[in-house]
Amino acid sequence: MKPLRIAQLAPLIESVPPRKYGGTERVVYHLTEALVARGHNVTLFASGDSRTSARLFPVVTRGLRLEGKPDTPLSSLLALARAYREMNGAFDIVHSHIDCFTFPFASVSDAPSVLTMHGRLDMPDMISMLRLYGKLNYVSISDSQRKPVPEINWVATIHHGYPPECFPYNDSPSDYYLYLGRLSPEKAPDQAIFLAREHRIPLKIAAKIDPSDRAYFTERIAPLLDDPLIDYVGEVGDREKTELLKNARALLNTIDWPEPFGLVMIESLACGTPVIVRSCGSAPEIVRHGKTGFLCSSPGDFAQAIRAVGTISREACRRDFEDRFSQERMADEYEKLYYRLLFGSSVENPSGVLAEA
């Protein structure tokens, strides 16, 4: 089989890859790079400040959040929709990572469309939209993510993946615990702080604050930071994030919502750092209880996990990441899906086929 012509549609909020926080854009970057390396002809539709080995189609000039535009303007959405419509006939596969914005265009596209859903799906408006366009080809990033709308056309669950070299393994960590992500109610950073203060453990907090969460930070989080055990370092880039993760004793992930995936968990495992997480959303699919971390349902569970974190093998954490969450595994699964949608049957080793083509 010959290489495929693939369009990858990224969100416009951040560049690809993002300069700081931005999980979806980071996944799109690693998938795109892997597909180009396999010989596919890939075009990335993204912000103009993106970096890619693919052909870049700049939908807007720069990523919108760091430009002070946290909400995607209607003009940018229209530009992205127009780009999608103009792709007809130019690609074998159109792969969208921008949720419901492409639904109307995917439904009339002359190329098969793959829609990876990156966000939570349990809101009434989202459920209605998914049901309205239920016959499109949907990819979930965890089995848990499907629960609000199990009846639509889910064609695969594909977990995210990273190149192992992005996260160096460290078997000699420091003594601090790490909270990494967003400071928002559903992420429950206040619970991580309460645990750190109650059990007298050092906690570093590396997180961004969205404008919509500024009041939550001011009212609920800022008053808790005045403690020598708590070190709030703010939003960090890739280099700082990696240093924090690899040197942490454990990731303290006190989420309190149906997390669709949670990249921070596999980033932690890649460094050999165990994950202590509330057992909700995707967490039971990512963390192996007692082997790569602990799944917790109560404050007592978190307390026990903190005491027992030294029993977790950091080498086992790294090995589990390499086996289950690598960039190559992710690219393999998407590549097989593309061929299955195009030709009606799975391709066991599409990379090998391409190498021989």
Rosetta silent file (secondary structure, phi, psi, omega in degrees, C-alpha in Angstrom):
SEQUENCE: MKPLRIAQLAPLIESVPPRKYGGTERVVYHLTEALVARGHNVTLFASGDSRTSARLFPVVTRGLRLEGKPDTPLSSLLALARAYREMNGAFDIVHSHIDCFTFPFASVSDAPSVLTMHGRLDMPDMISMLRLYGKLNYVSISDSQRKPVPEINWVATIHHGYPPECFPYNDSPSDYYLYLGRLSPEKAPDQAIFLAREHRIPLKIAAKIDPSDRAYFTERIAPLLDDPLIDYVGEVGDREKTELLKNARALLNTIDWPEPFGLVMIESLACGTPVIVRSCGSAPEIVRHGKTGFLCSSPGDFAQAIRAVGTISREACRRDFEDRFSQERMADEYEKLYYRLLFGSSVENPSGVLAEA
SCORE:     score description
SCORE:     0.000 S_00000001
   1 L     0.000  141.580 -179.649    0.000    0.000    0.000 S_00000001
   2 L   -80.300  160.958  176.747    1.186    3.484   -0.815 S_00000001
   3 L   -58.690  152.933 -177.866    1.570    6.202    1.820 S_00000001
   4 L   -94.381  151.557  169.967   -1.567    8.071    2.767 S_00000001
   5 E   -93.525  112.692 -170.909   -2.415   11.734    2.345 S_00000001
   6 E  -121.454  130.703  171.299   -3.451   12.716    5.875 S_00000001
   7 E  -102.233  128.061  174.267   -4.849   15.976    7.226 S_00000001
   8 E  -110.533  121.636 -179.744   -4.390   16.608   10.943 S_00000001
   9 E  -104.648  115.499 -177.486   -6.633   19.345   12.381 S_00000001
  10 L  -103.079  156.563  170.832   -5.342   20.818   15.645 S_00000001
  11 L   -61.844  159.763 -177.603   -6.966   23.239   18.086 S_00000001
  12 L  -103.187   -3.632 -177.124   -5.977   26.877   17.662 S_00000001
  13 L   -64.507  -39.356  179.952   -5.690   27.832   21.331 S_00000001
  14 L  -123.465  161.503  170.853   -2.031   26.722   21.496 S_00000001
  15 L   -72.456  167.810  175.738    0.734   26.178   18.973 S_00000001
  16 L  -115.798  113.546   -6.728    1.718   22.629   18.003 S_00000001
  17 L   -74.653  164.666 -179.922    3.552   21.666   20.125 S_00000001
  18 L   -72.239  151.571  177.994    2.484   24.077   22.879 S_00000001
  19 L   -75.969  -28.910  176.966    5.078   26.303   24.494 S_00000001
  20 L  -134.051 -114.452 -178.467    3.668   25.578   27.946 S_00000001
  21 L   -72.831  142.760  177.087    0.384   23.939   28.931 S_00000001
  22 L   156.674   86.394 -174.126   -1.548   22.181   26.153 S_00000001
  23 H   -71.140  -47.668 -177.387   -2.194   18.460   26.141 S_00000001
  24 H   -60.725  -44.573 -178.638   -4.139   18.012   22.904 S_00000001
  25 H   -63.467  -32.931  178.842   -1.648   20.035   20.892 S_00000001
  26 H   -69.690  -40.076  177.002    1.211   17.964   22.296 S_00000001
  27 H   -64.126  -44.667  178.894   -0.509   14.716   21.288 S_00000001
  28 H   -59.012  -41.173  179.274   -1.178   16.064   17.788 S_00000001
  29 H   -60.391  -50.666 -176.385    2.484   16.993   17.479 S_00000001
  30 H   -67.474  -36.494  176.736    3.798   13.550   18.424 S_00000001
  31 H   -66.089  -44.967 -179.917    1.259   11.747   16.231 S_00000001
  32 H   -61.196  -45.427  179.944    2.033   13.978   13.250 S_00000001
  33 H   -61.988  -39.937 -179.891    5.786   13.517   13.624 S_00000001
  34 H   -66.902  -39.353 -179.751    5.415    9.733   13.831 S_00000001
  35 H   -68.312  -39.355  176.112    3.205    9.602   10.730 S_00000001
  36 H   -62.426  -43.449 -179.784    5.650   11.731    8.721 S_00000001
  37 H   -62.410  -25.298  179.170    8.513    9.465    9.828 S_00000001
  38 L   -86.339    1.155  174.150    6.546    6.486    8.500 S_00000001
  39 L    99.345    4.737  179.485    6.398    8.006    5.034 S_00000001
  40 L   -79.350  153.753  177.652    2.899    9.491    5.005 S_00000001
  41 E   -94.184   98.666 -170.849    2.141   12.827    3.329 S_00000001
  42 E  -109.855  134.715  171.756    0.774   14.813    6.274 S_00000001
  43 E  -116.225  127.240 -179.798   -0.605   18.351    6.355 S_00000001
  44 E  -102.251  118.633  174.746   -1.078   19.963    9.752 S_00000001
  45 E   -93.946  109.530 -171.551   -3.842   22.562   10.041 S_00000001
  46 E  -159.535 -173.252  176.497   -2.825   24.613   13.087 S_00000001
  47 E   -69.956  153.346 -174.010   -1.619   28.018   14.229 S_00000001
  48 L   -68.661  -16.287  178.174    1.163   29.574   12.171 S_00000001
  49 L   -91.713   15.182  178.360    3.693   29.477   15.021 S_00000001
  50 L   -76.361  156.479  176.177    3.556   25.671   15.123 S_00000001
  51 L  -116.494  130.471 -177.141    6.627   23.494   14.491 S_00000001
  52 L  -160.308  152.016  171.724    6.222   20.380   12.387 S_00000001
  53 L   -84.796  -11.155  176.688    7.916   18.067    9.909 S_00000001
  54 L   -81.958  176.120  170.559    4.627   17.963    8.005 S_00000001
  55 E   -75.389  130.214 -177.925    3.355   20.635    5.633 S_00000001
  56 E   -99.001  125.039  171.575    1.882   23.410    7.779 S_00000001
  57 E  -105.333  104.706 -174.973   -1.380   25.090    6.805 S_00000001
  58 E   -79.264  109.106 -178.997   -1.589   28.150    9.126 S_00000001
  59 E   -78.020  -38.633  170.710   -5.250   28.677   10.018 S_00000001
  60 E  -131.092  165.864 -174.000   -4.406   31.610   12.326 S_00000001
  61 L   -69.322  -46.554 -176.135   -1.105   33.444   12.745 S_00000001
  62 L  -138.189  158.422  173.461   -0.336   32.458   16.362 S_00000001
  63 L   -56.579  137.301 -166.514   -1.723   30.277   19.135 S_00000001
  64 L   -77.606  -32.940 -173.930   -4.586   32.223   20.666 S_00000001
  65 H   -66.298  -47.463 -179.029   -4.127   31.785   24.435 S_00000001
  66 H   -73.785   -6.689  171.695   -0.659   33.287   24.690 S_00000001
  67 H   -89.762    2.787 -178.905   -1.917   36.086   22.450 S_00000001
  68 L    83.398   19.555 -179.975   -4.404   36.961   25.185 S_00000001
  69 L  -123.232   76.107 -173.596   -7.346   35.379   23.364 S_00000001
  70 L   -66.618  -25.818  178.520   -8.330   32.387   25.518 S_00000001
  71 L  -100.943  130.614 -178.001  -11.660   31.862   23.737 S_00000001
  72 L   -63.426  117.301 -179.662  -11.506   30.885   20.084 S_00000001
  73 L   -65.245  154.128  179.607  -13.025   33.824   18.176 S_00000001
  74 H   -57.848  -37.486 -178.975  -15.815   33.114   15.716 S_00000001
  75 H   -61.976  -37.295  179.302  -13.604   34.337   12.862 S_00000001
  76 H   -70.575  -38.383  177.441  -10.974   31.684   13.685 S_00000001
  77 H   -64.627  -39.567  178.010  -13.594   28.946   13.870 S_00000001
  78 H   -64.864  -38.217  177.969  -14.940   30.016   10.509 S_00000001
  79 H   -63.601  -41.973  179.305  -11.413   29.944    9.084 S_00000001
  80 H   -66.554  -41.509  177.766  -10.906   26.424   10.404 S_00000001
  81 H   -63.073  -40.707  178.921  -14.272   25.297    9.053 S_00000001
  82 H   -64.102  -40.780  178.186  -13.455   26.802    5.664 S_00000001
  83 H   -61.545  -41.297  179.012  -10.116   25.002    5.630 S_00000001
  84 H   -60.785  -45.202 -178.505  -11.895   21.716    6.386 S_00000001
  85 H   -63.999  -37.519 -178.195  -14.329   22.238    3.517 S_00000001
  86 H   -73.772   -8.742  179.527  -11.512   23.067    1.099 S_00000001
  87 L   -77.102  -15.023 -176.456   -9.766   19.788    1.928 S_00000001
  88 L   -52.756  125.819  179.169  -12.284   17.753   -0.050 S_00000001
  89 L    89.791  -13.904 -175.996  -10.438   15.696   -2.648 S_00000001
  90 L   -94.864  -13.484 -173.269   -6.980   16.549   -1.327 S_00000001
  91 L  -136.382  151.041  174.286   -6.682   13.884    1.386 S_00000001
  92 L   -80.920  -36.288 -178.625   -7.303   10.202    1.947 S_00000001
  93 E  -136.896  135.052  172.270   -8.026   10.713    5.653 S_00000001
  94 E  -112.681  120.625 -176.336   -9.014   13.814    7.613 S_00000001
  95 E  -113.800  111.251 -177.141   -8.220   13.491   11.324 S_00000001
  96 E  -101.054  137.193  176.189   -9.839   16.123   13.523 S_00000001
  97 L  -118.646   21.914 -173.472   -8.815   16.914   17.113 S_00000001
  98 L  -118.061   31.488  169.824  -11.185   19.866   17.557 S_00000001
  99 H    54.615 -132.350 -166.119  -14.275   18.114   18.868 S_00000001
 100 H   -75.731  -11.275 -174.975  -17.688   19.276   17.656 S_00000001
 101 H   -63.920  -25.057 -178.329  -16.542   22.128   15.408 S_00000001
 102 H   -98.385   -1.169 -174.940  -15.945   19.798   12.482 S_00000001
 103 H   -52.940  -51.581 -176.752  -19.094   17.656   12.811 S_00000001
 104 H   -62.150  -33.562 -176.853  -21.120   19.335   10.007 S_00000001
 105 H   -80.055  -38.424  177.290  -18.182   19.264    7.599 S_00000001
 106 H   -62.210  -32.038 -176.572  -17.094   15.714    8.427 S_00000001
 107 L   -70.181  -18.030 -179.969  -20.629   14.525    7.706 S_00000001
 108 L  -119.855    5.186 -178.592  -20.391   15.667    4.057 S_00000001
 109 L   -67.839  146.038  177.949  -16.653   15.214    3.416 S_00000001
 110 L   -86.331   -3.290  174.015  -15.649   13.008    0.500 S_00000001
 111 L  -111.798  144.235  176.283  -12.743   11.604    2.543 S_00000001
 112 L   -57.352  138.274  178.151  -13.241    9.473    5.644 S_00000001
 113 E  -112.493  138.534  173.547  -12.943   11.567    8.794 S_00000001
 114 E  -112.461  128.790 -179.073  -11.596   10.402   12.136 S_00000001
 115 E  -118.495  104.957  174.802  -12.648   12.462   15.147 S_00000001
 116 E   -84.367  122.743 -179.526  -10.599   12.001   18.305 S_00000001
 117 E   -91.330  116.149 -174.196  -12.573   13.357   21.237 S_00000001
 118 L   -99.417  -14.510 -174.693  -10.155   14.946   23.705 S_00000001
 119 L  -109.180 -176.754  177.521  -12.541   16.507   26.221 S_00000001
 120 L   -74.008  147.070 -172.986  -15.255   15.462   28.639 S_00000001
 121 L  -119.179   11.832 -172.341  -18.477   14.353   26.993 S_00000001
 122 L   -94.827   12.313  176.057  -20.972   14.379   29.857 S_00000001
 123 L   -87.247  141.599 -175.430  -22.437   17.859   29.241 S_00000001
 124 H   -54.626  -43.240 -178.713  -26.013   17.889   27.856 S_00000001
 125 H   -65.408  -39.614  178.724  -25.193   20.028   24.795 S_00000001
 126 H   -65.822  -42.972  178.528  -22.242   17.829   23.869 S_00000001
 127 H   -59.645  -42.559  179.271  -24.306   14.658   24.250 S_00000001
 128 H   -63.071  -42.347  179.145  -26.990   16.132   21.968 S_00000001
 129 H   -64.541  -43.364 -179.698  -24.405   17.074   19.332 S_00000001
 130 H   -63.364  -40.627  179.123  -22.783   13.643   19.420 S_00000001
 131 H   -68.303  -35.671  178.843  -26.129   11.923   19.012 S_00000001
 132 H   -63.571  -36.055  179.558  -27.082   14.234   16.137 S_00000001
 133 L  -113.805   43.889 -170.951  -23.884   13.226   14.312 S_00000001
 134 L   -68.908  -14.319 -176.297  -23.680    9.743   15.782 S_00000001
 135 L   -90.859   -3.753  176.674  -22.599    7.970   12.581 S_00000001
 136 L   -67.193  170.142 -176.279  -19.241    9.735   12.270 S_00000001
 137 E   -94.374  101.124 -174.708  -16.037    7.836   13.104 S_00000001
 138 E  -100.725  138.894  173.016  -15.228    8.587   16.737 S_00000001
 139 E  -114.673  127.257  173.551  -12.078    7.678   18.658 S_00000001
 140 E   -94.689  151.358  179.599  -12.140    7.760   22.453 S_00000001
 141 L   -96.727   -3.339  168.103   -8.951    8.329   24.411 S_00000001
 142 L  -157.296  155.989  175.349  -10.170    6.025   27.184 S_00000001
 143 L   -64.198  -35.600  179.573  -13.004    3.529   27.486 S_00000001
 144 H   -58.670  -35.111 -176.897  -14.332    5.580   30.394 S_00000001
 145 H   -60.180  -26.793 -175.216  -14.790    8.606   28.131 S_00000001
 146 H   -75.421  -16.478 -167.420  -17.500    6.778   26.152 S_00000001
 147 L   -55.652  -37.818 -179.699  -19.904    6.270   29.056 S_00000001
 148 L   -67.101  -26.796 -177.892  -22.147    9.331   28.501 S_00000001
 149 L  -140.651   66.856 -176.892  -22.824    8.323   24.853 S_00000001
 150 L   -69.088  -14.985 -171.229  -21.992    4.621   24.332 S_00000001
 151 L   -86.088  -10.455 -179.610  -24.402    4.333   21.391 S_00000001
 152 L   -77.818  176.287 -172.109  -22.540    6.500   18.834 S_00000001
 153 L   -81.604   77.640  174.208  -20.104    5.051   16.289 S_00000001
 154 E   -77.197  120.055 -177.882  -16.977    4.502   18.377 S_00000001
 155 E   -99.528  -13.983  178.792  -14.420    2.939   16.031 S_00000001
 156 E  -172.474  155.511  161.673  -11.524    2.642   18.512 S_00000001
 157 E  -111.545  121.887 -178.543  -10.137    3.581   21.887 S_00000001
 158 L  -128.355  112.670  177.824   -6.559    4.788   21.447 S_00000001
 159 L   -71.266  150.335  178.509   -4.570    5.904   24.471 S_00000001
 160 L   -67.007  162.161  178.301   -2.154    8.785   24.048 S_00000001
 161 L  -148.593  156.888  179.467    1.572    8.188   23.685 S_00000001
 162 E  -129.293  155.209  167.579    4.916    9.973   23.938 S_00000001
 163 L   -67.007  128.619 -178.819    8.436    9.324   22.632 S_00000001
 164 H   -55.039  -31.403 -176.674   10.257    7.712   25.590 S_00000001
 165 H   -69.743  -11.904  178.122   13.228   10.030   25.113 S_00000001
 166 H   -70.071  -22.798 -174.136   11.067   13.037   26.068 S_00000001
 167 L  -131.652  102.277 -178.346   11.044   11.935   29.704 S_00000001
 168 L   -70.012  138.656  178.080   14.281   10.686   31.294 S_00000001
 169 L   -75.278  140.008  178.815   13.959    7.936   33.884 S_00000001
 170 L  -137.802  119.739 -179.621   15.158    8.771   37.402 S_00000001
 171 L  -100.786    8.385  179.301   15.468    6.201   40.195 S_00000001
 172 L  -129.588   73.299 -174.909   16.799    8.671   42.802 S_00000001
 173 L   -77.498  171.813  172.504   14.043   11.235   43.412 S_00000001
 174 L   -82.702 -166.351 -175.257   13.842   14.025   45.950 S_00000001
 175 L  -102.573   -0.722 -176.214   11.359   13.979   48.850 S_00000001
 176 L   -86.365  157.938  170.825    8.648   16.297   47.484 S_00000001
 177 E  -102.458  160.231 -173.511    5.297   15.378   45.943 S_00000001
 178 E  -129.188  132.893  165.746    4.030   17.112   42.817 S_00000001
 179 E  -108.812  126.193 -175.029    0.690   18.521   41.683 S_00000001
 180 E  -136.504  128.306  178.531    0.816   19.288   37.957 S_00000001
 181 E   152.346 -129.498  177.765   -1.945   20.541   35.684 S_00000001
 182 E  -113.956  148.804  173.673   -4.618   23.232   35.944 S_00000001
 183 L   -93.965   89.742 -176.871   -5.837   25.045   39.027 S_00000001
 184 L  -144.389  157.212 -174.797   -9.550   24.409   38.559 S_00000001
 185 H   -56.930  -41.238 -177.156  -12.328   22.946   40.720 S_00000001
 186 H   -69.265  -20.630  177.296  -12.559   19.640   38.832 S_00000001
 187 H   -86.057  -14.303  173.894   -8.830   19.067   39.271 S_00000001
 188 L    52.138   50.105  177.176   -9.203   19.587   43.052 S_00000001
 189 H   -63.429  -27.028  178.570   -5.759   21.076   43.805 S_00000001
 190 H   -60.509  -33.818  178.816   -7.077   22.142   47.221 S_00000001
 191 H   -67.587  -36.544  175.838   -7.327   18.468   48.153 S_00000001
 192 H   -63.155  -40.812  179.701   -3.654   17.945   47.282 S_00000001
 193 H   -66.474  -43.868  178.764   -2.745   20.894   49.520 S_00000001
 194 H   -59.541  -42.140  179.127   -4.878   19.586   52.392 S_00000001
 195 H   -63.538  -43.421 -179.221   -3.189   16.178   52.118 S_00000001
 196 H   -62.470  -42.794 -178.557    0.282   17.737   52.090 S_00000001
 197 H   -70.148  -39.464 -178.649   -0.447   19.850   55.145 S_00000001
 198 H   -66.969  -39.437 -174.511   -2.126   17.022   57.064 S_00000001
 199 H  -101.454    6.550  174.635    0.659   14.505   56.392 S_00000001
 200 L    54.855   51.119  177.053    3.511   17.045   56.530 S_00000001
 201 L  -116.655  141.164  177.152    4.904   16.291   53.098 S_00000001
 202 L   -67.000  136.865  179.776    6.499   18.894   50.783 S_00000001
 203 E  -131.114  124.662  171.553    4.279   19.679   47.780 S_00000001
 204 E  -100.098  136.286 -179.695    5.261   21.545   44.634 S_00000001
 205 E  -116.946  113.184  176.935    2.398   22.930   42.544 S_00000001
 206 E  -117.142  106.883 -171.514    3.120   23.556   38.856 S_00000001
 207 E  -158.657  152.347  174.446   -0.086   24.652   37.172 S_00000001
 208 E   -95.649  161.997  176.649   -1.686   27.218   34.933 S_00000001
 209 L  -122.020  112.257  174.088   -4.719   29.325   35.778 S_00000001
 210 L   -70.834  151.568  177.520   -7.301   29.820   33.033 S_00000001
 211 H   -53.046  -36.889 -179.320   -9.150   33.151   33.120 S_00000001
 212 H   -68.178  -17.492 -178.474  -12.355   31.282   33.971 S_00000001
 213 H  -104.901    6.061 -175.986  -10.610   29.810   37.037 S_00000001
 214 H   -62.797  -41.234  179.887   -9.066   33.039   38.341 S_00000001
 215 H   -66.218  -39.684  177.619  -11.783   33.578   40.956 S_00000001
 216 H   -60.412  -43.828  178.956  -11.457   29.971   42.137 S_00000001
 217 H   -61.829  -46.888 -176.433   -7.704   30.454   42.579 S_00000001
 218 H   -63.912  -41.664 -173.958   -8.105   33.728   44.446 S_00000001
 219 H   -85.686  -36.196 -170.407  -10.825   32.492   46.779 S_00000001
 220 H  -108.264  -31.886 -173.045   -9.954   28.834   47.324 S_00000001
 221 H  -100.772  -48.251 -176.345   -6.278   28.212   46.525 S_00000001
 222 H   -52.571  -41.911 -179.968   -4.279   31.368   47.267 S_00000001
 223 H   -64.894  -16.980 -177.914   -5.187   31.361   50.991 S_00000001
 224 H   -90.515   -7.478 -172.323   -3.787   27.809   51.275 S_00000001
 225 L   -84.120  -10.165 -177.632   -0.355   28.611   49.846 S_00000001
 226 L   -82.869   70.322 -179.064    1.013   30.342   52.937 S_00000001
 227 L  -152.640  131.817 -177.595    2.731   27.249   54.300 S_00000001
 228 L   -60.778  -19.034  178.581    6.437   26.356   54.096 S_00000001
 229 L   -77.384  -20.052 -173.110    5.476   22.892   52.818 S_00000001
 230 E  -102.934  124.384  179.629    3.723   24.328   49.744 S_00000001
 231 E  -121.593  102.382  178.789    5.779   25.643   46.827 S_00000001
 232 E   -89.774  113.214 -175.263    3.672   27.195   44.071 S_00000001
 233 L  -102.852   -4.645  177.472    5.876   27.518   40.975 S_00000001
 234 L    82.365 -164.642  179.255    3.199   28.541   38.454 S_00000001
 235 L   -77.742  139.081 -176.065    2.861   27.396   34.860 S_00000001
 236 L  -126.659  157.937  174.236    5.959   25.686   33.447 S_00000001
 237 L   -88.045 -175.242 -174.455    7.347   24.693   30.072 S_00000001
 238 H   -60.349  -44.098 -175.680    8.502   21.257   28.984 S_00000001
 239 H   -64.593  -47.148  179.374   12.003   21.439   30.470 S_00000001
 240 H   -65.114  -38.835  179.696   10.847   22.594   33.904 S_00000001
 241 H   -61.367  -44.860 -179.461    7.996   20.095   33.883 S_00000001
 242 H   -62.373  -42.643  178.668   10.318   17.196   33.161 S_00000001
 243 H   -61.795  -43.267  179.497   12.675   18.207   35.956 S_00000001
 244 H   -64.080  -43.148 -177.855    9.805   18.459   38.415 S_00000001
 245 H   -66.836  -47.974 -173.056    8.329   15.105   37.395 S_00000001
 246 H   -69.630  -22.910 -178.631   11.506   13.059   37.394 S_00000001
 247 H   -98.228   -1.983 -179.623   12.581   14.334   40.810 S_00000001
 248 L   -77.966  146.627  174.313    9.204   13.960   42.524 S_00000001
 249 L   -69.995  -36.175  175.594    8.615   11.185   45.015 S_00000001
 250 E  -163.727  156.608  170.634    5.120   10.786   43.555 S_00000001
 251 E   -88.260  125.477  179.323    2.518   12.627   41.504 S_00000001
 252 E  -102.537   98.372 -170.250   -0.409   13.623   43.731 S_00000001
 253 E  -111.110   88.642 -171.196   -3.332   13.746   41.286 S_00000001
 254 L   -91.261   35.167 -178.278   -6.438   14.593   43.285 S_00000001
 255 L   -52.852  150.007  178.971   -8.803   14.969   40.307 S_00000001
 256 L  -137.630   50.300 -179.898  -12.512   14.956   41.054 S_00000001
 257 L  -158.487  168.203  179.913  -14.095   14.603   37.630 S_00000001
 258 L   -77.181   74.165 -179.249  -14.337   12.035   34.779 S_00000001
 259 L   -52.314  121.736 -179.250  -10.864   12.776   33.380 S_00000001
 260 L   -64.122  -37.766  176.124  -10.934   11.666   29.695 S_00000001
 261 L  -144.933  -73.643 -178.820   -7.256   10.657   29.799 S_00000001
 262 L    98.437   74.111 -178.349   -4.795   12.672   31.875 S_00000001
 263 H   -57.136  -32.225 -177.161   -1.467   13.074   30.093 S_00000001
 264 H   -58.348  -29.068 -179.314    0.229   14.046   33.334 S_00000001
 265 H   -69.501  -42.143  179.704   -0.149   10.471   34.556 S_00000001
 266 H   -76.528  -27.632  173.848    1.795    8.906   31.680 S_00000001
 267 H   -63.021  -41.009  178.567    4.354   11.722   31.827 S_00000001
 268 H   -64.688  -48.176 -179.653    4.908   10.820   35.469 S_00000001
 269 H   -59.974  -37.061 -179.478    5.186    7.092   34.751 S_00000001
 270 H   -60.322  -31.955  179.023    7.686    7.816   31.963 S_00000001
 271 L   -83.987   -5.629 -175.574    9.999    9.378   34.543 S_00000001
 272 L    88.295   11.277 -175.609    9.541    6.430   36.871 S_00000001
 273 L   -94.275  121.075 -179.640    7.408    8.481   39.247 S_00000001
 274 L   -61.997  155.222 -178.661    4.429    6.670   40.832 S_00000001
 275 E  -114.108  123.307  171.758    0.953    8.156   40.476 S_00000001
 276 E  -105.720  115.246 -168.582   -1.411    8.613   43.435 S_00000001
 277 E  -141.672  148.963  172.656   -4.792    9.398   41.900 S_00000001
 278 E   -68.358  138.212 -175.194   -8.475    9.453   42.685 S_00000001
 279 L   -80.919   78.708  177.360  -10.125    6.430   41.072 S_00000001
 280 L  -146.582  162.486  179.713  -12.340    8.187   38.557 S_00000001
 281 L    57.756 -132.391 -175.120  -12.485    8.682   34.812 S_00000001
 282 L   -80.037  -10.210 -170.438   -9.571    7.144   32.939 S_00000001
 283 H   -51.902  -44.532 -179.969   -7.362    6.607   36.010 S_00000001
 284 H   -65.521  -17.718  176.396   -8.077    2.846   36.384 S_00000001
 285 H   -83.795  -20.014 -174.709   -7.077    2.358   32.728 S_00000001
 286 H  -102.859  -45.558 -175.602   -3.736    4.127   33.193 S_00000001
 287 L   -96.806  128.377  175.637   -2.548    3.366   36.726 S_00000001
 288 L   -91.777  109.571 -173.275   -2.022   -0.237   37.833 S_00000001
 289 E   -58.459  126.340  179.370   -2.990   -0.219   41.497 S_00000001
 290 L    81.845   -7.027 -179.325   -0.111   -1.315   43.725 S_00000001
 291 L  -116.981  -44.091  177.065    2.260   -1.620   40.749 S_00000001
 292 L  -120.109    5.647  179.609    2.602    1.845   39.178 S_00000001
 293 E   160.039 -157.133 -177.438    0.737    3.828   41.805 S_00000001
 294 E  -138.249  136.486  174.350   -2.460    3.835   43.824 S_00000001
 295 E   -97.418  123.483 -171.466   -6.137    4.345   42.976 S_00000001
 296 E  -119.311  143.184  178.582   -7.866    6.147   45.835 S_00000001
 297 L  -120.369   -6.189 -176.505  -11.520    6.621   46.723 S_00000001
 298 L  -150.994  164.157  174.881  -11.306    8.329   50.128 S_00000001
 299 H   -56.727  -34.988  177.694   -8.992   10.520   52.229 S_00000001
 300 H   -64.331  -37.510  177.335   -7.951    7.362   54.050 S_00000001
 301 H   -63.208  -42.650  178.971   -6.913    5.778   50.756 S_00000001
 302 H   -63.585  -40.971  179.644   -4.775    8.808   49.922 S_00000001
 303 H   -62.611  -43.759  179.263   -3.169    8.694   53.356 S_00000001
 304 H   -64.935  -39.298  179.525   -2.356    5.016   52.984 S_00000001
 305 H   -63.985  -41.673  178.405   -0.959    5.603   49.478 S_00000001
 306 H   -60.224  -41.559  179.018    1.345    8.362   50.728 S_00000001
 307 H   -67.830  -31.783 -171.910    2.692    6.016   53.387 S_00000001
 308 H   -99.999    4.191 -172.550    3.127    3.139   50.908 S_00000001
 309 H   -61.706  -27.015  178.954    4.536    4.996   47.909 S_00000001
 310 H   -67.636  -12.748  178.367    8.027    3.652   48.608 S_00000001
 311 H   -82.133  -10.727 -178.936    6.799    0.133   47.801 S_00000001
 312 L   -84.376  129.995  177.695    6.249    1.070   44.159 S_00000001
 313 L   -77.578  120.203  177.332    9.104    0.209   41.797 S_00000001
 314 H   -65.863  -33.298  175.934   10.073    3.234   39.742 S_00000001
 315 H   -62.127  -38.905  178.704   11.551    0.874   37.160 S_00000001
 316 H   -65.651  -36.090  176.917    8.148   -0.817   36.837 S_00000001
 317 H   -61.456  -48.730  179.924    6.538    2.577   36.240 S_00000001
 318 H   -62.286  -42.596 -178.674    8.940    3.347   33.394 S_00000001
 319 H   -64.217  -39.587  178.920    8.547   -0.107   31.880 S_00000001
 320 H   -64.960  -39.909  175.030    4.755    0.166   31.939 S_00000001
 321 H   -59.387  -48.689 -177.160    4.957    3.506   30.130 S_00000001
 322 H   -62.599  -35.725 -178.450    7.213    2.043   27.440 S_00000001
 323 H   -75.556  -34.433 -167.652    4.925   -0.961   26.950 S_00000001
 324 H  -117.824  -18.591 -170.632    1.591    0.860   26.897 S_00000001
 325 L  -133.254   36.242  179.476    2.002    4.590   26.238 S_00000001
 326 E   -86.640  159.360  175.069    4.723    5.107   23.627 S_00000001
 327 H   -59.969  -41.514 -177.487    4.465    7.344   20.560 S_00000001
 328 H   -66.076  -39.667  177.372    5.012    4.354   18.281 S_00000001
 329 H   -63.160  -43.857  177.869    2.183    2.344   19.843 S_00000001
 330 H   -60.421  -46.455 -179.781   -0.171    5.325   19.423 S_00000001
 331 H   -64.644  -39.266  176.469    0.868    5.817   15.794 S_00000001
 332 H   -54.734  -48.076 -174.359    0.482    2.088   15.089 S_00000001
 333 H   -68.886  -39.460  176.919   -3.103    2.113   16.290 S_00000001
 334 H   -68.487  -39.921 -179.704   -4.094    5.226   14.352 S_00000001
 335 H   -61.427  -45.616  177.246   -2.375    3.973   11.208 S_00000001
 336 H   -61.006  -39.143  178.839   -4.263    0.671   11.372 S_00000001
 337 H   -64.520  -45.103  178.303   -7.510    2.560   11.896 S_00000001
 338 H   -54.718  -49.435 -179.165   -6.899    4.768    8.847 S_00000001
 339 H   -64.105  -38.269 -179.994   -6.344    1.718    6.645 S_00000001
 340 H   -64.217  -41.285  179.412   -9.357   -0.072    8.093 S_00000001
 341 H   -69.703  -32.109 -179.499  -11.632    2.882    7.336 S_00000001
 342 H   -79.487  -39.592 -170.537  -10.238    3.238    3.824 S_00000001
 343 H  -117.916   -0.601  172.772  -10.067   -0.398    2.792 S_00000001
 344 L    80.537    6.911  177.202  -12.487   -2.170    5.085 S_00000001
 345 L  -149.767  153.615 -179.382   -9.982   -4.442    6.793 S_00000001
 346 L   -73.969  152.899  176.204   -7.252   -4.057    9.376 S_00000001
 347 L  -114.305  114.185 -172.453   -3.609   -3.918    8.370 S_00000001
 348 L   -64.851  -37.044 -177.976   -1.479   -5.865   10.814 S_00000001
 349 L  -139.746   68.878 -176.616    1.765   -4.092   10.013 S_00000001
 350 H   -59.545  -32.670  179.552    1.084   -0.956    7.977 S_00000001
 351 H   -63.638  -41.664  178.176    4.525    0.462    8.719 S_00000001
 352 H   -63.649  -39.871  178.239    6.119   -2.625    7.249 S_00000001
 353 H   -61.803  -44.302  179.893    3.906   -2.375    4.174 S_00000001
 354 H   -63.142  -38.402 -178.624    4.927    1.209    3.664 S_00000001
 355 H   -63.246  -27.560 -177.818    8.588    0.349    4.042 S_00000001
 356 H   -91.630  -11.219 -174.231    8.231   -2.162    1.214 S_00000001
 357 L   -71.345    0.000    0.000    6.187    0.112   -1.022 S_00000001
